[in-house]
Amino acid sequence: MKRAFVYIICTLPAIQAFAWSTLSGLIGTLILAGFFSTIMSLELLSLLLPLIMGINASISGYMLIEGAENEICRTRLSSLAAGVLVAVLSFIAVNGFCYKTGGFILMSGLQALVAIGICAIGAWSGGILAVKYRKLKEQAAGS
């Protein structure tokens, strides 16, 4: 029990960074979807929503690596997982909100699969960008 408690305390900053980056990706998707729903048709929004989710997932992957500093060993895999989680939670939230307020489903299952792919690639590349930026900062500080 004590070993599990120590493990949880030691990994708490990484868990907090993961949760915060995923939550910010979800909130960003919902804000942009709400904004774009006022200026474009719902059909066009439905087509563009996987791209909007992908942009927020890439920011989420970047934020995860920047927020966790050196706490995460497998940076690419964890940023990819954060992106997939952003896609799944955004899909559930957007469809739940649309169903609750208007009685319709905005995104189909195929669009969800496309969004998961786009978000995974976006978050993975955001994580790689964060690692390269951190290395560049260390080189600049060492010079």
KOLPARO-431772 format. One record per residue: residue in one letter; y negated, x negated, z of N, C-alpha, C in turn. Coordinates in Angstrom, 1 decimal, padded with zeros to 4 digits, always signed. Layout:
<rs>
{A, {Y, X, Z}, {Y, X, Z}, {Y, X, Z}}
...
</rs>
This chain:
<rs>
{M, {+001.2, -000.8, +000.0}, {+000.0, +000.0, +000.0}, {-001.3, -000.9, +000.0}}
{K, {-001.2, -001.9, +000.8}, {-002.4, -002.8, +000.9}, {-002.6, -003.5, -000.4}}
{R, {-001.5, -003.9, -001.1}, {-001.6, -004.6, -002.4}, {-002.2, -003.7, -003.4}}
{A, {-001.8, -002.4, -003.4}, {-002.4, -001.5, -004.4}, {-003.9, -001.2, -004.1}}
{F, {-004.2, -001.1, -002.9}, {-005.7, -001.0, -002.5}, {-006.5, -002.1, -003.0}}
{V, {-006.0, -003.4, -002.8}, {-006.7, -004.6, -003.2}, {-006.8, -004.6, -004.7}}
{Y, {-005.8, -004.2, -005.4}, {-005.8, -004.2, -006.9}, {-006.9, -003.2, -007.4}}
{I, {-006.9, -002.0, -006.7}, {-007.9, -001.0, -007.2}, {-009.3, -001.5, -006.9}}
{I, {-009.5, -002.1, -005.7}, {-010.9, -002.6, -005.4}, {-011.3, -003.7, -006.4}}
{C, {-010.3, -004.5, -006.8}, {-010.6, -005.6, -007.7}, {-010.9, -005.2, -009.1}}
{T, {-010.3, -004.1, -009.5}, {-010.5, -003.6, -010.9}, {-011.5, -002.5, -010.9}}
{L, {-012.1, -002.1, -009.8}, {-013.1, -001.1, -009.8}, {-014.3, -001.3, -010.7}}
{P, {-014.9, -002.5, -010.9}, {-016.0, -002.6, -011.8}, {-015.6, -002.3, -013.3}}
{A, {-014.3, -002.7, -013.6}, {-013.9, -002.5, -015.0}, {-013.7, -001.0, -015.2}}
{I, {-013.1, -000.3, -014.2}, {-012.9, +001.2, -014.3}, {-014.2, +001.9, -014.4}}
{Q, {-015.2, +001.5, -013.6}, {-016.5, +002.1, -013.7}, {-017.2, +001.9, -015.0}}
{A, {-017.1, +000.6, -015.6}, {-017.7, +000.4, -016.9}, {-017.0, +001.2, -017.9}}
{F, {-015.7, +001.4, -017.8}, {-014.9, +002.2, -018.8}, {-015.4, +003.6, -018.7}}
{A, {-015.5, +004.2, -017.5}, {-015.9, +005.6, -017.4}, {-017.3, +005.8, -017.8}}
{W, {-018.2, +004.9, -017.5}, {-019.6, +005.0, -017.9}, {-019.8, +004.9, -019.4}}
{S, {-019.1, +004.0, -020.0}, {-019.3, +003.9, -021.5}, {-018.7, +005.1, -022.2}}
{T, {-017.5, +005.6, -021.7}, {-016.9, +006.8, -022.3}, {-017.8, +008.0, -022.1}}
{L, {-018.4, +008.1, -020.9}, {-019.3, +009.3, -020.7}, {-020.5, +009.2, -021.5}}
{S, {-021.1, +008.0, -021.7}, {-022.3, +007.9, -022.5}, {-022.0, +008.2, -023.9}}
{G, {-020.8, +007.8, -024.4}, {-020.5, +008.2, -025.8}, {-020.3, +009.7, -026.0}}
{L, {-019.7, +010.3, -025.0}, {-019.5, +011.8, -025.1}, {-020.9, +012.5, -025.0}}
{I, {-021.7, +012.1, -024.1}, {-023.1, +012.7, -024.0}, {-023.9, +012.5, -025.2}}
{G, {-023.8, +011.3, -025.8}, {-024.6, +011.0, -027.0}, {-024.1, +011.8, -028.2}}
{T, {-022.8, +012.1, -028.3}, {-022.3, +012.9, -029.3}, {-022.8, +014.3, -029.1}}
{L, {-022.7, +014.8, -027.9}, {-023.2, +016.2, -027.7}, {-024.7, +016.4, -027.9}}
{I, {-025.5, +015.4, -027.6}, {-026.9, +015.5, -027.8}, {-027.2, +015.5, -029.3}}
{L, {-026.6, +014.6, -030.0}, {-026.8, +014.5, -031.5}, {-026.3, +015.7, -032.2}}
{A, {-025.1, +016.3, -031.8}, {-024.6, +017.5, -032.4}, {-025.5, +018.7, -032.1}}
{G, {-026.0, +018.7, -030.9}, {-027.0, +019.8, -030.6}, {-028.3, +019.7, -031.4}}
{F, {-028.8, +018.5, -031.6}, {-030.0, +018.3, -032.4}, {-029.7, +018.6, -033.8}}
{F, {-028.6, +018.1, -034.4}, {-028.4, +018.3, -035.8}, {-028.0, +019.8, -036.1}}
{S, {-027.5, +020.5, -035.1}, {-027.2, +021.9, -035.4}, {-028.5, +022.7, -035.6}}
{T, {-029.6, +022.2, -035.1}, {-030.8, +023.0, -035.3}, {-031.5, +022.7, -036.7}}
{I, {-031.1, +021.6, -037.3}, {-031.8, +021.2, -038.6}, {-030.9, +021.3, -039.8}}
{M, {-029.6, +021.5, -039.6}, {-028.7, +021.6, -040.7}, {-027.6, +022.7, -040.5}}
{S, {-026.9, +023.1, -041.6}, {-025.9, +024.1, -041.5}, {-024.7, +023.6, -040.7}}
{L, {-024.0, +024.6, -040.1}, {-022.8, +024.2, -039.4}, {-021.7, +023.6, -040.2}}
{E, {-021.6, +024.0, -041.5}, {-020.7, +023.4, -042.4}, {-020.9, +021.9, -042.6}}
{L, {-022.2, +021.5, -042.8}, {-022.6, +020.1, -043.0}, {-022.4, +019.4, -041.7}}
{L, {-022.7, +020.0, -040.5}, {-022.5, +019.4, -039.2}, {-021.1, +019.1, -039.0}}
{S, {-020.2, +020.0, -039.4}, {-018.8, +019.9, -039.2}, {-018.3, +018.7, -040.0}}
{L, {-018.8, +018.4, -041.2}, {-018.4, +017.3, -042.0}, {-018.9, +016.0, -041.4}}
{L, {-020.2, +016.0, -040.9}, {-020.8, +014.8, -040.4}, {-020.4, +014.4, -038.9}}
{L, {-019.8, +015.4, -038.2}, {-019.5, +015.1, -036.8}, {-018.5, +013.9, -036.6}}
{P, {-017.5, +013.7, -037.4}, {-016.7, +012.5, -037.2}, {-017.6, +011.2, -037.3}}
{L, {-018.5, +011.1, -038.1}, {-019.4, +010.0, -038.3}, {-020.3, +009.8, -037.0}}
{I, {-020.8, +011.0, -036.6}, {-021.7, +010.9, -035.4}, {-020.8, +010.4, -034.2}}
{M, {-019.6, +010.9, -034.1}, {-018.7, +010.5, -033.0}, {-018.4, +009.0, -033.1}}
{G, {-018.3, +008.5, -034.4}, {-018.0, +007.1, -034.6}, {-019.1, +006.2, -034.2}}
{I, {-020.3, +006.6, -034.5}, {-021.5, +005.8, -034.1}, {-021.6, +005.7, -032.5}}
{N, {-021.4, +006.9, -031.9}, {-021.4, +006.8, -030.4}, {-020.2, +006.1, -029.8}}
{A, {-019.1, +006.1, -030.5}, {-018.0, +005.3, -030.0}, {-018.2, +003.8, -030.1}}
{S, {-018.9, +003.4, -031.2}, {-019.2, +002.0, -031.3}, {-020.2, +001.5, -030.3}}
{I, {-021.1, +002.4, -029.9}, {-022.0, +002.0, -028.8}, {-021.3, +002.0, -027.5}}
{S, {-020.3, +002.9, -027.4}, {-019.5, +003.0, -026.2}, {-018.6, +001.7, -026.0}}
{G, {-018.0, +001.2, -027.1}, {-017.3, +000.0, -027.1}, {-018.1, -001.2, -026.7}}
{Y, {-019.3, -001.3, -027.2}, {-020.3, -002.3, -026.9}, {-020.7, -002.3, -025.4}}
{M, {-021.0, -001.1, -025.0}, {-021.4, -000.9, -023.6}, {-020.3, -001.3, -022.6}}
{L, {-019.0, -001.0, -023.0}, {-017.9, -001.3, -022.1}, {-017.8, -002.8, -021.9}}
{I, {-017.9, -003.6, -023.0}, {-017.7, -005.0, -022.8}, {-019.0, -005.6, -022.1}}
{E, {-020.1, -005.1, -022.4}, {-021.3, -005.6, -021.8}, {-021.4, -005.3, -020.3}}
{G, {-020.9, -004.1, -020.0}, {-021.0, -003.6, -018.6}, {-019.9, -004.3, -017.7}}
{A, {-018.7, -004.6, -018.3}, {-017.6, -005.1, -017.5}, {-017.7, -006.6, -017.3}}
{E, {-018.6, -007.3, -018.1}, {-018.8, -008.7, -018.1}, {-017.4, -009.4, -018.3}}
{N, {-016.9, -010.1, -017.4}, {-015.6, -010.8, -017.5}, {-014.5, -010.1, -016.8}}
{E, {-014.6, -008.9, -016.4}, {-013.6, -008.1, -015.7}, {-012.4, -007.7, -016.6}}
{I, {-012.7, -007.5, -017.9}, {-011.6, -007.0, -018.8}, {-011.0, -008.2, -019.5}}
{C, {-009.7, -008.3, -019.5}, {-009.0, -009.3, -020.2}, {-008.8, -009.0, -021.7}}
{R, {-008.4, -007.8, -022.0}, {-008.1, -007.4, -023.4}, {-009.3, -006.6, -023.9}}
{T, {-010.3, -007.2, -024.3}, {-011.6, -006.6, -024.7}, {-011.4, -005.7, -025.9}}
{R, {-010.7, -006.1, -026.9}, {-010.6, -005.3, -028.1}, {-009.8, -004.0, -027.8}}
{L, {-008.7, -004.2, -027.1}, {-007.8, -003.0, -026.8}, {-008.5, -002.0, -025.9}}
{S, {-009.3, -002.5, -025.0}, {-009.9, -001.6, -024.1}, {-011.1, -000.9, -024.8}}
{S, {-011.8, -001.6, -025.6}, {-012.9, -000.9, -026.4}, {-012.3, +000.1, -027.4}}
{L, {-011.2, -000.2, -028.0}, {-010.5, +000.7, -028.8}, {-010.1, +002.0, -028.1}}
{A, {-009.6, +001.8, -026.9}, {-009.2, +002.9, -026.0}, {-010.4, +003.8, -025.6}}
{A, {-011.5, +003.1, -025.4}, {-012.7, +003.9, -025.0}, {-013.2, +004.7, -026.2}}
{G, {-013.1, +004.1, -027.4}, {-013.4, +004.9, -028.6}, {-012.6, +006.1, -028.9}}
{V, {-011.3, +005.9, -028.7}, {-010.3, +007.0, -028.9}, {-010.6, +008.1, -027.9}}
{L, {-010.9, +007.7, -026.6}, {-011.2, +008.7, -025.6}, {-012.5, +009.4, -025.9}}
{V, {-013.5, +008.7, -026.4}, {-014.7, +009.4, -026.8}, {-014.4, +010.4, -027.9}}
{A, {-013.6, +010.1, -028.8}, {-013.3, +011.0, -029.9}, {-012.6, +012.3, -029.4}}
{V, {-011.6, +012.1, -028.5}, {-010.8, +013.2, -028.0}, {-011.7, +014.1, -027.1}}
{L, {-012.4, +013.5, -026.2}, {-013.3, +014.3, -025.3}, {-014.4, +015.0, -026.1}}
{S, {-015.0, +014.3, -027.1}, {-016.0, +015.0, -027.9}, {-015.5, +016.1, -028.7}}
{F, {-014.3, +016.0, -029.3}, {-013.6, +017.1, -030.0}, {-013.4, +018.3, -029.1}}
{I, {-012.9, +018.0, -027.9}, {-012.7, +019.1, -026.9}, {-014.0, +019.8, -026.5}}
{A, {-015.0, +018.9, -026.2}, {-016.2, +019.5, -025.7}, {-017.0, +020.3, -026.8}}
{V, {-017.0, +019.7, -028.0}, {-017.7, +020.4, -029.1}, {-017.0, +021.7, -029.5}}
{N, {-015.7, +021.7, -029.6}, {-015.0, +022.9, -029.9}, {-015.0, +023.9, -028.8}}
{G, {-015.0, +023.4, -027.6}, {-015.0, +024.3, -026.4}, {-016.4, +025.0, -026.3}}
{F, {-017.4, +024.2, -026.6}, {-018.8, +024.8, -026.5}, {-019.0, +025.8, -027.6}}
{C, {-018.6, +025.5, -028.8}, {-018.7, +026.4, -030.0}, {-017.9, +027.7, -029.8}}
{Y, {-016.7, +027.5, -029.2}, {-015.9, +028.7, -029.0}, {-016.4, +029.6, -027.9}}
{K, {-017.0, +029.0, -026.9}, {-017.5, +029.7, -025.7}, {-018.8, +030.5, -026.2}}
{T, {-019.7, +029.8, -026.9}, {-021.0, +030.5, -027.3}, {-020.9, +031.3, -028.5}}
{G, {-020.1, +030.9, -029.6}, {-020.1, +031.6, -030.8}, {-018.8, +032.2, -031.2}}
{G, {-017.7, +031.8, -030.6}, {-016.4, +032.4, -030.9}, {-015.8, +031.7, -032.1}}
{F, {-016.2, +030.5, -032.4}, {-015.6, +029.8, -033.6}, {-015.2, +028.4, -033.2}}
{I, {-014.4, +027.8, -034.0}, {-014.0, +026.4, -033.8}, {-014.7, +025.6, -034.9}}
{L, {-015.4, +024.6, -034.5}, {-016.3, +023.8, -035.4}, {-015.5, +022.7, -036.2}}
{M, {-014.6, +022.1, -035.5}, {-013.8, +021.0, -036.1}, {-012.3, +021.3, -036.1}}
{S, {-011.7, +021.0, -037.3}, {-010.3, +021.2, -037.4}, {-009.4, +020.1, -036.9}}
{G, {-008.1, +020.2, -036.9}, {-007.3, +019.1, -036.4}, {-007.3, +017.9, -037.3}}
{L, {-007.5, +018.1, -038.6}, {-007.6, +017.0, -039.6}, {-008.9, +016.2, -039.3}}
{Q, {-009.9, +017.0, -039.1}, {-011.2, +016.3, -038.8}, {-011.1, +015.5, -037.4}}
{A, {-010.3, +016.0, -036.5}, {-010.1, +015.3, -035.3}, {-009.4, +014.0, -035.5}}
{L, {-008.4, +014.0, -036.4}, {-007.6, +012.8, -036.7}, {-008.5, +011.8, -037.4}}
{V, {-009.4, +012.3, -038.3}, {-010.3, +011.4, -039.0}, {-011.3, +010.8, -038.0}}
{A, {-011.8, +011.6, -037.1}, {-012.7, +011.2, -036.0}, {-012.1, +010.2, -035.1}}
{I, {-010.8, +010.3, -034.8}, {-010.1, +009.4, -033.9}, {-010.1, +008.0, -034.6}}
{G, {-009.7, +008.0, -035.9}, {-009.7, +006.8, -036.7}, {-011.1, +006.1, -036.8}}
{I, {-012.1, +006.9, -037.1}, {-013.4, +006.3, -037.2}, {-013.9, +005.8, -035.9}}
{C, {-013.6, +006.6, -034.8}, {-014.1, +006.1, -033.5}, {-013.3, +004.9, -033.0}}
{A, {-012.0, +004.8, -033.3}, {-011.3, +003.6, -033.0}, {-011.8, +002.4, -033.7}}
{I, {-012.1, +002.5, -034.9}, {-012.6, +001.3, -035.7}, {-014.0, +001.0, -035.2}}
{G, {-014.9, +002.0, -035.0}, {-016.2, +001.8, -034.5}, {-016.3, +001.1, -033.1}}
{A, {-015.4, +001.6, -032.2}, {-015.4, +001.1, -030.8}, {-014.8, -000.4, -030.8}}
{W, {-013.8, -000.6, -031.7}, {-013.2, -001.9, -031.8}, {-014.3, -002.9, -032.3}}
{S, {-015.0, -002.5, -033.3}, {-016.0, -003.4, -033.9}, {-017.2, -003.6, -032.9}}
{G, {-017.5, -002.5, -032.1}, {-018.6, -002.7, -031.1}, {-018.2, -003.6, -030.0}}
{G, {-016.9, -003.6, -029.6}, {-016.4, -004.6, -028.7}, {-016.4, -006.0, -029.2}}
{I, {-016.0, -006.2, -030.4}, {-016.1, -007.5, -031.0}, {-017.5, -008.0, -031.1}}
{L, {-018.4, -007.1, -031.4}, {-019.8, -007.5, -031.5}, {-020.4, -007.9, -030.1}}
{A, {-019.9, -007.2, -029.1}, {-020.4, -007.6, -027.7}, {-019.8, -008.9, -027.3}}
{V, {-018.6, -009.2, -027.6}, {-018.0, -010.5, -027.3}, {-018.7, -011.6, -028.0}}
{K, {-019.0, -011.4, -029.3}, {-019.7, -012.5, -030.0}, {-021.1, -012.7, -029.5}}
{Y, {-021.8, -011.6, -029.1}, {-023.1, -011.7, -028.6}, {-023.1, -012.4, -027.2}}
{R, {-022.1, -012.2, -026.4}, {-022.0, -012.9, -025.1}, {-021.8, -014.4, -025.4}}
{K, {-020.9, -014.7, -026.3}, {-020.7, -016.2, -026.6}, {-022.0, -016.8, -027.1}}
{L, {-022.7, -016.1, -028.0}, {-024.0, -016.6, -028.5}, {-025.0, -016.8, -027.3}}
{K, {-025.1, -015.9, -026.4}, {-026.0, -016.1, -025.2}, {-025.5, -017.3, -024.4}}
{E, {-024.2, -017.5, -024.2}, {-023.8, -018.6, -023.4}, {-024.1, -019.9, -024.1}}
{Q, {-024.0, -020.0, -025.5}, {-024.4, -021.2, -026.2}, {-025.8, -021.4, -026.1}}
{A, {-026.6, -020.4, -026.2}, {-028.1, -020.6, -026.1}, {-028.5, -021.0, -024.7}}
{A, {-027.8, -020.6, -023.7}, {-028.1, -021.0, -022.3}, {-027.7, -022.4, -022.0}}
{G, {-026.6, -022.8, -022.7}, {-026.1, -024.2, -022.5}, {-026.9, -025.2, -023.2}}
{S, {-027.6, -024.8, -024.2}, {-028.4, -025.8, -025.0}, {-029.6, -026.3, -024.3}}
</rs>
